[in-house]
Amino acid sequence: MRRKLTPKQAMFVKEYLVDLNATQAAIRAGYSKRTAREQAARLLSKVNIQEAIQQKQSVRAKRLTISADRIEQELARIAFSQITDVVEWRREKLNNNHEQDDKPPVEIQQVQLKNSDTLPIEITATIQEVAQTTHGTRIKLYDKLKALELLGRRHGMFIDKVEHSGSVKHLSEDELNQRIAELTKKLS
């Protein structure tokens, strides 16, 4: 059976879920600003705190109907969206002045937004902005490359290569125990 959270720990969990900033959550929960970072690390290492955070996040996700599948579906909508889903363009010939029939008709490119009433929600979800400007209507879709990158990472298609330099000092068991004791004393 897990230990029940103290009121201060419960406040930390509640505050942590606001912005996922453990140091700020510790301060807002009433821990000292001077030691908030260490307190936050200590709190996050406790199993009962981790379980409380996970349980509250799960309840929130259910309430908001957030799931990995739903997020992936939204990313896929953006990643595979096409501008032609929301606008259409065509060339049109304009008739010249009737007095000058010897000139060929002028061709222009005509761009038109599709009627929003007829667009399915899957398409409108990909639109970031529609604005009327002095030069006409501007439409902006969400970042397709970012969505593709996130989907690719989710499916393990991209592997970041990380290089480290420097040396690693191996501590003996006595040195390690001494270091743990020093850090524990600092946290107290």
Buried (B, 14 or more C-beta within 10 A) or exposed (E): EEEEBEEEBBBBBBBBBEEEEBBBBBBBBEBEEEBBBBBBEBBBEBEBBEEBBEEBBEEEEEEEEEEEEEEBEBBBBBBEBEEEBBEEEEEEEEEEEEEEEEEEEEEEEEEEEEEEEEBEEEBEBBBEEEEEEEEEEEBEBBEBEEBBBBBEEEEEEEEEEEEEEEEEEEEEEEEEEEEEEEEEEEEE
